[in-house]
């Protein structure tokens, strides 16, 4: 559900940025906003991937954790970029890398889950 919701919002926010914000934001703020959209949409797909992998491999909780990390990363990373672009509050740029760390943690967790041996094959 989270992946689908973030995907929907990514498309809606992208369209909003492309049409409604085009005249009201300068080029730099619009690029910041679009970066938030790009990462949100990409990680919506990553959340869906983690959910599918968890359904196929219910014995690998790392996939659930990866999805949660991607979700938290999306809120922190993309959310801080949206607020930064729309408000101009520059100190929010200091929060954005925390979202990037959550994304990286999600990807390494997804890798660890994929690399682990199934419980029925471990001895």
C-alpha positions in Angstrom: 0.0 0.0 0.0 2.8 2.4 0.9 4.5 1.9 -2.5 1.3 2.5 -4.4 0.5 5.6 -2.3 4.0 7.1 -2.8 3.8 6.3 -6.6 0.4 8.0 -6.9 1.7 11.0 -4.9 4.9 11.1 -7.0 2.9 11.4 -10.2 0.5 14.0 -8.7 3.3 16.1 -7.1 5.3 15.9 -10.4 2.4 17.1 -12.4 1.7 19.9 -9.8 5.4 21.0 -10.0 5.4 20.9 -13.8 2.2 22.9 -14.2 1.2 24.9 -11.1 4.7 25.7 -9.8 6.5 26.4 -13.0 5.7 30.1 -12.9 6.0 30.6 -9.2 9.4 28.9 -8.4 12.8 29.9 -9.8 14.7 27.3 -11.8 16.8 26.2 -8.8 13.8 25.6 -6.5 12.0 23.9 -9.3 15.0 21.5 -9.8 15.1 20.8 -6.1 11.3 20.0 -6.1 11.7 17.7 -9.2 14.6 15.9 -7.5 12.2 15.1 -4.6 9.7 13.8 -7.1 12.3 11.7 -8.9 13.5 10.0 -5.7 10.0 9.6 -4.4 8.8 7.8 -7.5 11.9 5.6 -7.8 11.6 4.5 -4.2 7.9 3.9 -4.5 8.9 1.2 -7.0 11.6 0.0 -4.6 9.0 -0.4 -1.9 6.8 -2.4 -4.3 9.8 -4.6 -5.1 10.5 -5.2 -1.5 6.8 -6.1 -0.9 6.9 -8.6 -3.8 10.1 -10.1 -2.6 8.6 -10.5 0.9 5.5 -12.2 -0.5 7.7 -14.6 -2.4 10.1 -15.1 0.6 8.1 -14.7 3.8 11.0 -16.1 5.8 13.2 -13.1 4.9 12.2 -10.2 7.2 15.0 -8.1 5.7 12.6 -7.3 2.8 10.0 -5.8 5.2 12.8 -3.7 6.8 14.0 -2.5 3.4 10.5 -1.3 2.5 10.2 0.6 5.8 13.6 2.2 5.3 12.6 3.2 1.8 9.4 4.7 3.1 11.2 6.6 5.9 13.8 7.8 3.4 11.1 9.1 1.1 9.4 11.1 3.8 12.7 12.6 5.0 14.5 13.0 1.7 11.7 14.0 -0.7 9.7 15.7 2.0 12.5 18.0 3.0 13.2 18.9 -0.6 9.5 19.7 -1.2 9.4 22.0 1.9 12.8 23.5 1.0 11.7 24.3 -2.5 8.3 25.7 -1.5 9.3 27.6 1.6 12.9 28.7 0.9 13.9 27.6 4.4 17.5 26.6 3.6 18.4 24.8 6.8 16.1 22.0 5.7 18.8 21.1 3.2 20.7 19.7 6.2 18.0 17.1 6.8 17.9 15.8 3.3 21.1 13.7 3.6 19.5 11.8 6.5 16.9 10.6 4.0 19.7 9.6 1.6 21.2 7.5 4.4 17.9 5.8 4.9 17.7 5.1 1.2 21.2 3.6 1.3 20.3 1.5 4.3 17.2 0.3 2.5 19.2 -0.8 -0.5 21.9 -2.6 1.6 19.1 -4.3 3.6 17.4 -5.4 0.3 20.7 -6.8 -0.9 21.3 -8.6 2.4 17.8 -10.1 2.2 18.4 -11.2 -1.4 21.8 -12.7 -0.5 20.6 -14.6 2.5 19.9 -18.3 2.2 16.4 -19.5 2.7 15.7 -20.9 6.1 14.9 -24.4 4.7 18.4 -24.6 3.1 20.4 -23.5 6.1 22.1 -26.2 8.1 
